[in-house]
Amino acid sequence: MLEHPTQLLTVAQVCSALQLSRGTVERLIRSGALPSVNVSTTNTRRAHRVRPADLAMFLMAHEETRHE
């Protein structure tokens, strides 16, 4: 077991950080553009969480393409 589990961000927290709608963030997750972890215990509902490092990489990648 992990001694210090990595903090995971909820979709709502990612929405707030990126100032995007829930639908947009969920679309980014479904498309694979924004990596996530499915923490759901059933197949009927997907509960995604995003690692802070993955969010940072997503932002860096999009910042680079914006300035090209």
Distance bins in CASP14 RR format, pairs under 12 A and 6 or more apart:
PFRMAT RR
TARGET T0000
AUTHOR 0000-0000-0000
RMODE 2
METHOD distances of the structure
MODEL  1
5 37 0 0 0 0 0 1 0 0 0 0 0
5 39 0 0 0 0 0 1 0 0 0 0 0
5 49 0 0 0 0 0 1 0 0 0 0 0
5 51 0 0 0 0 0 1 0 0 0 0 0
6 37 0 0 0 0 1 0 0 0 0 0 0
6 49 0 0 0 0 1 0 0 0 0 0 0
6 50 0 0 0 0 0 1 0 0 0 0 0
6 51 1 0 0 1 0 0 0 0 0 0 0
6 52 1 0 0 1 0 0 0 0 0 0 0
6 53 0 0 0 0 1 0 0 0 0 0 0
6 54 0 0 0 0 0 1 0 0 0 0 0
7 13 0 0 0 0 1 0 0 0 0 0 0
7 37 0 0 0 0 0 1 0 0 0 0 0
7 49 0 0 0 0 1 0 0 0 0 0 0
7 50 0 0 0 0 0 1 0 0 0 0 0
7 51 0 0 0 0 1 0 0 0 0 0 0
7 52 1 0 0 1 0 0 0 0 0 0 0
7 53 0 0 0 0 0 1 0 0 0 0 0
7 54 0 0 0 0 0 1 0 0 0 0 0
7 55 0 0 0 0 0 1 0 0 0 0 0
8 14 0 0 0 0 0 1 0 0 0 0 0
8 35 0 0 0 0 0 1 0 0 0 0 0
8 36 0 0 0 0 1 0 0 0 0 0 0
8 37 1 0 0 1 0 0 0 0 0 0 0
8 38 0 0 0 0 0 1 0 0 0 0 0
8 39 1 0 0 1 0 0 0 0 0 0 0
8 47 0 0 0 0 0 1 0 0 0 0 0
8 48 0 0 0 0 1 0 0 0 0 0 0
8 49 1 1 0 0 0 0 0 0 0 0 0
8 50 1 0 0 1 0 0 0 0 0 0 0
8 51 1 0 0 1 0 0 0 0 0 0 0
8 52 0 0 0 0 1 0 0 0 0 0 0
8 53 0 0 0 0 0 1 0 0 0 0 0
8 54 0 0 0 0 1 0 0 0 0 0 0
8 55 0 0 0 0 0 1 0 0 0 0 0
9 15 0 0 0 0 1 0 0 0 0 0 0
9 16 0 0 0 0 1 0 0 0 0 0 0
9 17 1 0 0 1 0 0 0 0 0 0 0
9 18 0 0 0 0 0 1 0 0 0 0 0
9 25 0 0 0 0 0 1 0 0 0 0 0
9 29 0 0 0 0 0 1 0 0 0 0 0
9 34 0 0 0 0 0 1 0 0 0 0 0
9 35 0 0 0 0 0 1 0 0 0 0 0
9 36 0 0 0 0 1 0 0 0 0 0 0
9 37 0 0 0 0 0 1 0 0 0 0 0
9 39 0 0 0 0 0 1 0 0 0 0 0
9 48 0 0 0 0 1 0 0 0 0 0 0
9 49 1 0 0 1 0 0 0 0 0 0 0
9 50 1 0 1 0 0 0 0 0 0 0 0
9 51 1 0 0 1 0 0 0 0 0 0 0
9 52 1 0 0 1 0 0 0 0 0 0 0
9 53 0 0 0 0 0 1 0 0 0 0 0
9 54 0 0 0 0 1 0 0 0 0 0 0
9 55 1 0 0 1 0 0 0 0 0 0 0
9 56 0 0 0 0 0 1 0 0 0 0 0
9 58 0 0 0 0 0 1 0 0 0 0 0
10 16 0 0 0 0 1 0 0 0 0 0 0
10 17 0 0 0 0 0 1 0 0 0 0 0
10 22 0 0 0 0 0 1 0 0 0 0 0
10 25 0 0 0 0 0 1 0 0 0 0 0
10 26 0 0 0 0 0 1 0 0 0 0 0
10 29 0 0 0 0 0 1 0 0 0 0 0
10 36 0 0 0 0 0 1 0 0 0 0 0
10 37 0 0 0 0 0 1 0 0 0 0 0
10 39 0 0 0 0 1 0 0 0 0 0 0
10 47 0 0 0 0 1 0 0 0 0 0 0
10 48 0 0 0 0 1 0 0 0 0 0 0
10 49 1 0 0 1 0 0 0 0 0 0 0
10 50 0 0 0 0 1 0 0 0 0 0 0
10 51 0 0 0 0 0 1 0 0 0 0 0
10 52 0 0 0 0 0 1 0 0 0 0 0
10 55 0 0 0 0 0 1 0 0 0 0 0
11 17 0 0 0 0 0 1 0 0 0 0 0
11 18 0 0 0 0 0 1 0 0 0 0 0
11 20 0 0 0 0 0 1 0 0 0 0 0
11 21 0 0 0 0 0 1 0 0 0 0 0
11 22 1 0 0 1 0 0 0 0 0 0 0
11 23 0 0 0 0 1 0 0 0 0 0 0
11 24 0 0 0 0 0 1 0 0 0 0 0
11 25 1 0 1 0 0 0 0 0 0 0 0
11 26 1 0 0 1 0 0 0 0 0 0 0
11 27 0 0 0 0 0 1 0 0 0 0 0
11 28 0 0 0 0 1 0 0 0 0 0 0
11 29 1 0 0 1 0 0 0 0 0 0 0
11 30 0 0 0 0 0 1 0 0 0 0 0
11 34 0 0 0 0 1 0 0 0 0 0 0
11 36 0 0 0 0 1 0 0 0 0 0 0
11 37 0 0 0 0 0 1 0 0 0 0 0
11 38 0 0 0 0 0 1 0 0 0 0 0
11 39 0 0 0 0 0 1 0 0 0 0 0
11 46 0 0 0 0 1 0 0 0 0 0 0
11 47 0 0 0 0 1 0 0 0 0 0 0
11 48 1 0 1 0 0 0 0 0 0 0 0
11 49 1 0 0 1 0 0 0 0 0 0 0
11 50 1 0 0 1 0 0 0 0 0 0 0
11 55 0 0 0 0 0 1 0 0 0 0 0
12 18 0 0 0 0 0 1 0 0 0 0 0
12 20 0 0 0 0 0 1 0 0 0 0 0
12 21 0 0 0 0 0 1 0 0 0 0 0
12 22 1 0 0 1 0 0 0 0 0 0 0
12 23 0 0 0 0 0 1 0 0 0 0 0
12 25 0 0 0 0 1 0 0 0 0 0 0
12 26 0 0 0 0 0 1 0 0 0 0 0
12 47 0 0 0 0 0 1 0 0 0 0 0
12 48 0 0 0 0 0 1 0 0 0 0 0
12 49 0 0 0 0 0 1 0 0 0 0 0
12 50 0 0 0 0 0 1 0 0 0 0 0
13 20 0 0 0 0 0 1 0 0 0 0 0
13 22 0 0 0 0 0 1 0 0 0 0 0
13 25 0 0 0 0 1 0 0 0 0 0 0
13 48 0 0 0 0 0 1 0 0 0 0 0
13 49 0 0 0 0 1 0 0 0 0 0 0
13 50 1 0 0 1 0 0 0 0 0 0 0
13 51 0 0 0 0 0 1 0 0 0 0 0
13 52 0 0 0 0 1 0 0 0 0 0 0
13 55 0 0 0 0 1 0 0 0 0 0 0
14 20 1 0 0 1 0 0 0 0 0 0 0
14 21 0 0 0 0 0 1 0 0 0 0 0
14 22 0 0 0 0 1 0 0 0 0 0 0
14 23 0 0 0 0 0 1 0 0 0 0 0
14 24 0 0 0 0 1 0 0 0 0 0 0
14 25 1 0 1 0 0 0 0 0 0 0 0
14 26 0 0 0 0 1 0 0 0 0 0 0
14 28 0 0 0 0 1 0 0 0 0 0 0
14 29 0 0 0 0 1 0 0 0 0 0 0
14 34 1 0 0 1 0 0 0 0 0 0 0
14 35 0 0 0 0 0 1 0 0 0 0 0
14 36 0 0 0 0 1 0 0 0 0 0 0
14 48 0 0 0 0 1 0 0 0 0 0 0
14 49 0 0 0 0 1 0 0 0 0 0 0
14 50 1 0 1 0 0 0 0 0 0 0 0
14 51 0 0 0 0 0 1 0 0 0 0 0
14 52 0 0 0 0 1 0 0 0 0 0 0
14 54 0 0 0 0 1 0 0 0 0 0 0
14 55 1 0 0 1 0 0 0 0 0 0 0
14 56 0 0 0 0 0 1 0 0 0 0 0
14 58 0 0 0 0 1 0 0 0 0 0 0
14 59 0 0 0 0 0 1 0 0 0 0 0
15 21 1 0 0 1 0 0 0 0 0 0 0
15 22 1 0 1 0 0 0 0 0 0 0 0
15 23 0 0 0 0 1 0 0 0 0 0 0
15 24 1 0 0 1 0 0 0 0 0 0 0
15 25 1 0 1 0 0 0 0 0 0 0 0
15 26 0 0 0 0 1 0 0 0 0 0 0
15 27 0 0 0 0 0 1 0 0 0 0 0
15 28 0 0 0 0 0 1 0 0 0 0 0
15 29 0 0 0 0 0 1 0 0 0 0 0
15 34 0 0 0 0 0 1 0 0 0 0 0
15 48 0 0 0 0 0 1 0 0 0 0 0
15 50 0 0 0 0 0 1 0 0 0 0 0
15 55 0 0 0 0 0 1 0 0 0 0 0
16 22 0 0 0 0 0 1 0 0 0 0 0
16 25 0 0 0 0 1 0 0 0 0 0 0
16 50 0 0 0 0 0 1 0 0 0 0 0
16 55 0 0 0 0 0 1 0 0 0 0 0
17 25 0 0 0 0 1 0 0 0 0 0 0
17 34 0 0 0 0 0 1 0 0 0 0 0
17 50 0 0 0 0 1 0 0 0 0 0 0
17 52 0 0 0 0 1 0 0 0 0 0 0
17 55 1 0 0 1 0 0 0 0 0 0 0
17 56 0 0 0 0 0 1 0 0 0 0 0
17 58 0 0 0 0 0 1 0 0 0 0 0
17 59 0 0 0 0 1 0 0 0 0 0 0
18 24 0 0 0 0 1 0 0 0 0 0 0
18 25 1 0 0 1 0 0 0 0 0 0 0
18 28 0 0 0 0 1 0 0 0 0 0 0
18 29 0 0 0 0 0 1 0 0 0 0 0
18 33 0 0 0 0 0 1 0 0 0 0 0
18 34 0 0 0 0 1 0 0 0 0 0 0
18 50 0 0 0 0 0 1 0 0 0 0 0
18 55 0 0 0 0 1 0 0 0 0 0 0
18 56 0 0 0 0 0 1 0 0 0 0 0
18 58 0 0 0 0 1 0 0 0 0 0 0
18 59 1 0 0 1 0 0 0 0 0 0 0
18 62 0 0 0 0 1 0 0 0 0 0 0
19 25 0 0 0 0 0 1 0 0 0 0 0
19 59 0 0 0 0 0 1 0 0 0 0 0
20 26 0 0 0 0 1 0 0 0 0 0 0
20 27 0 0 0 0 1 0 0 0 0 0 0
20 28 0 0 0 0 1 0 0 0 0 0 0
20 29 0 0 0 0 0 1 0 0 0 0 0
20 33 0 0 0 0 0 1 0 0 0 0 0
20 34 0 0 0 0 0 1 0 0 0 0 0
20 55 0 0 0 0 0 1 0 0 0 0 0
20 58 0 0 0 0 0 1 0 0 0 0 0
20 59 0 0 0 0 0 1 0 0 0 0 0
20 62 0 0 0 0 0 1 0 0 0 0 0
21 27 0 0 0 0 1 0 0 0 0 0 0
21 28 0 0 0 0 0 1 0 0 0 0 0
22 28 0 0 0 0 0 1 0 0 0 0 0
22 29 0 0 0 0 0 1 0 0 0 0 0
22 48 0 0 0 0 0 1 0 0 0 0 0
23 29 0 0 0 0 1 0 0 0 0 0 0
23 30 0 0 0 0 1 0 0 0 0 0 0
23 31 0 0 0 0 0 1 0 0 0 0 0
23 34 0 0 0 0 0 1 0 0 0 0 0
23 48 0 0 0 0 0 1 0 0 0 0 0
24 30 0 0 0 0 0 1 0 0 0 0 0
24 31 0 0 0 0 0 1 0 0 0 0 0
24 33 0 0 0 0 0 1 0 0 0 0 0
24 34 0 0 0 0 1 0 0 0 0 0 0
25 31 0 0 0 0 0 1 0 0 0 0 0
25 32 0 0 0 0 0 1 0 0 0 0 0
25 33 0 0 0 0 0 1 0 0 0 0 0
25 34 1 0 0 1 0 0 0 0 0 0 0
25 36 0 0 0 0 1 0 0 0 0 0 0
25 48 0 0 0 0 1 0 0 0 0 0 0
25 49 0 0 0 0 0 1 0 0 0 0 0
25 50 0 0 0 0 1 0 0 0 0 0 0
25 55 0 0 0 0 0 1 0 0 0 0 0
25 58 0 0 0 0 0 1 0 0 0 0 0
26 32 0 0 0 0 0 1 0 0 0 0 0
26 33 0 0 0 0 0 1 0 0 0 0 0
26 34 0 0 0 0 1 0 0 0 0 0 0
26 36 0 0 0 0 1 0 0 0 0 0 0
26 46 0 0 0 0 1 0 0 0 0 0 0
26 47 0 0 0 0 0 1 0 0 0 0 0
26 48 1 0 0 1 0 0 0 0 0 0 0
26 50 0 0 0 0 0 1 0 0 0 0 0
27 33 0 0 0 0 1 0 0 0 0 0 0
27 34 0 0 0 0 1 0 0 0 0 0 0
27 36 0 0 0 0 0 1 0 0 0 0 0
27 48 0 0 0 0 0 1 0 0 0 0 0
28 34 1 1 0 0 0 0 0 0 0 0 0
28 35 0 0 0 0 1 0 0 0 0 0 0
28 36 0 0 0 0 1 0 0 0 0 0 0
28 48 0 0 0 0 0 1 0 0 0 0 0
28 50 0 0 0 0 1 0 0 0 0 0 0
28 54 0 0 0 0 0 1 0 0 0 0 0
28 55 0 0 0 0 0 1 0 0 0 0 0
28 58 1 0 0 1 0 0 0 0 0 0 0
28 59 0 0 0 0 0 1 0 0 0 0 0
28 61 0 0 0 0 0 1 0 0 0 0 0
28 62 0 0 0 0 0 1 0 0 0 0 0
29 35 0 0 0 0 1 0 0 0 0 0 0
29 36 1 0 1 0 0 0 0 0 0 0 0
29 37 0 0 0 0 1 0 0 0 0 0 0
29 38 0 0 0 0 1 0 0 0 0 0 0
29 46 0 0 0 0 1 0 0 0 0 0 0
29 47 0 0 0 0 0 1 0 0 0 0 0
29 48 1 0 1 0 0 0 0 0 0 0 0
29 49 0 0 0 0 1 0 0 0 0 0 0
29 50 1 0 0 1 0 0 0 0 0 0 0
29 54 0 0 0 0 0 1 0 0 0 0 0
29 55 0 0 0 0 0 1 0 0 0 0 0
29 58 0 0 0 0 0 1 0 0 0 0 0
30 36 0 0 0 0 1 0 0 0 0 0 0
30 38 0 0 0 0 0 1 0 0 0 0 0
30 46 0 0 0 0 1 0 0 0 0 0 0
30 48 0 0 0 0 1 0 0 0 0 0 0
31 58 0 0 0 0 0 1 0 0 0 0 0
32 48 0 0 0 0 0 1 0 0 0 0 0
32 50 0 0 0 0 0 1 0 0 0 0 0
32 54 0 0 0 0 0 1 0 0 0 0 0
32 58 0 0 0 0 1 0 0 0 0 0 0
33 50 0 0 0 0 0 1 0 0 0 0 0
33 54 0 0 0 0 0 1 0 0 0 0 0
33 55 0 0 0 0 0 1 0 0 0 0 0
33 57 0 0 0 0 0 1 0 0 0 0 0
33 58 1 0 0 1 0 0 0 0 0 0 0
33 59 0 0 0 0 0 1 0 0 0 0 0
33 61 0 0 0 0 1 0 0 0 0 0 0
33 62 0 0 0 0 1 0 0 0 0 0 0
33 65 0 0 0 0 0 1 0 0 0 0 0
34 48 0 0 0 0 1 0 0 0 0 0 0
34 49 0 0 0 0 0 1 0 0 0 0 0
34 50 1 0 0 1 0 0 0 0 0 0 0
34 51 0 0 0 0 0 1 0 0 0 0 0
34 54 1 0 0 1 0 0 0 0 0 0 0
34 55 1 0 0 1 0 0 0 0 0 0 0
34 56 0 0 0 0 0 1 0 0 0 0 0
34 57 0 0 0 0 1 0 0 0 0 0 0
34 58 1 0 1 0 0 0 0 0 0 0 0
34 59 0 0 0 0 1 0 0 0 0 0 0
34 61 0 0 0 0 0 1 0 0 0 0 0
34 62 0 0 0 0 1 0 0 0 0 0 0
35 48 0 0 0 0 1 0 0 0 0 0 0
35 49 0 0 0 0 0 1 0 0 0 0 0
35 50 1 0 0 1 0 0 0 0 0 0 0
35 51 1 0 0 1 0 0 0 0 0 0 0
35 52 0 0 0 0 0 1 0 0 0 0 0
35 53 0 0 0 0 1 0 0 0 0 0 0
35 54 1 0 1 0 0 0 0 0 0 0 0
35 55 0 0 0 0 1 0 0 0 0 0 0
35 56 0 0 0 0 0 1 0 0 0 0 0
35 57 0 0 0 0 1 0 0 0 0 0 0
35 58 1 0 0 1 0 0 0 0 0 0 0
35 61 0 0 0 0 0 1 0 0 0 0 0
36 46 0 0 0 0 1 0 0 0 0 0 0
36 47 0 0 0 0 1 0 0 0 0 0 0
36 48 1 0 1 0 0 0 0 0 0 0 0
36 49 1 0 0 1 0 0 0 0 0 0 0
36 50 1 0 1 0 0 0 0 0 0 0 0
36 51 0 0 0 0 1 0 0 0 0 0 0
36 54 1 0 0 1 0 0 0 0 0 0 0
36 55 0 0 0 0 1 0 0 0 0 0 0
36 58 0 0 0 0 0 1 0 0 0 0 0
37 46 0 0 0 0 0 1 0 0 0 0 0
37 47 0 0 0 0 1 0 0 0 0 0 0
37 48 1 0 0 1 0 0 0 0 0 0 0
37 49 1 0 1 0 0 0 0 0 0 0 0
37 50 1 0 0 1 0 0 0 0 0 0 0
37 51 1 0 0 1 0 0 0 0 0 0 0
37 52 0 0 0 0 0 1 0 0 0 0 0
37 53 0 0 0 0 0 1 0 0 0 0 0
37 54 0 0 0 0 1 0 0 0 0 0 0
38 45 0 0 0 0 1 0 0 0 0 0 0
38 46 1 0 1 0 0 0 0 0 0 0 0
38 47 1 0 0 1 0 0 0 0 0 0 0
38 48 1 0 1 0 0 0 0 0 0 0 0
38 49 0 0 0 0 1 0 0 0 0 0 0
38 50 0 0 0 0 0 1 0 0 0 0 0
39 45 0 0 0 0 0 1 0 0 0 0 0
39 46 0 0 0 0 1 0 0 0 0 0 0
39 47 1 0 1 0 0 0 0 0 0 0 0
39 48 1 0 0 1 0 0 0 0 0 0 0
39 49 1 0 1 0 0 0 0 0 0 0 0
39 50 0 0 0 0 0 1 0 0 0 0 0
39 51 0 0 0 0 0 1 0 0 0 0 0
40 46 1 0 1 0 0 0 0 0 0 0 0
40 47 1 0 1 0 0 0 0 0 0 0 0
40 48 0 0 0 0 1 0 0 0 0 0 0
40 49 0 0 0 0 1 0 0 0 0 0 0
41 47 0 0 0 0 1 0 0 0 0 0 0
48 54 0 0 0 0 0 1 0 0 0 0 0
49 55 0 0 0 0 0 1 0 0 0 0 0
50 56 0 0 0 0 0 1 0 0 0 0 0
50 57 0 0 0 0 0 1 0 0 0 0 0
50 58 0 0 0 0 1 0 0 0 0 0 0
50 59 0 0 0 0 0 1 0 0 0 0 0
51 57 0 0 0 0 1 0 0 0 0 0 0
51 58 0 0 0 0 0 1 0 0 0 0 0
52 58 0 0 0 0 0 1 0 0 0 0 0
52 59 0 0 0 0 0 1 0 0 0 0 0
53 59 0 0 0 0 0 1 0 0 0 0 0
53 60 0 0 0 0 0 1 0 0 0 0 0
54 60 0 0 0 0 0 1 0 0 0 0 0
54 61 0 0 0 0 0 1 0 0 0 0 0
55 61 0 0 0 0 0 1 0 0 0 0 0
55 62 0 0 0 0 0 1 0 0 0 0 0
56 62 0 0 0 0 0 1 0 0 0 0 0
56 63 0 0 0 0 0 1 0 0 0 0 0
57 63 0 0 0 0 0 1 0 0 0 0 0
57 64 0 0 0 0 0 1 0 0 0 0 0
58 64 0 0 0 0 0 1 0 0 0 0 0
58 65 0 0 0 0 0 1 0 0 0 0 0
59 65 0 0 0 0 0 1 0 0 0 0 0
59 66 0 0 0 0 0 1 0 0 0 0 0
60 66 0 0 0 0 0 1 0 0 0 0 0
60 67 0 0 0 0 0 1 0 0 0 0 0
61 67 0 0 0 0 0 1 0 0 0 0 0
61 68 0 0 0 0 0 1 0 0 0 0 0
62 68 0 0 0 0 0 1 0 0 0 0 0
END
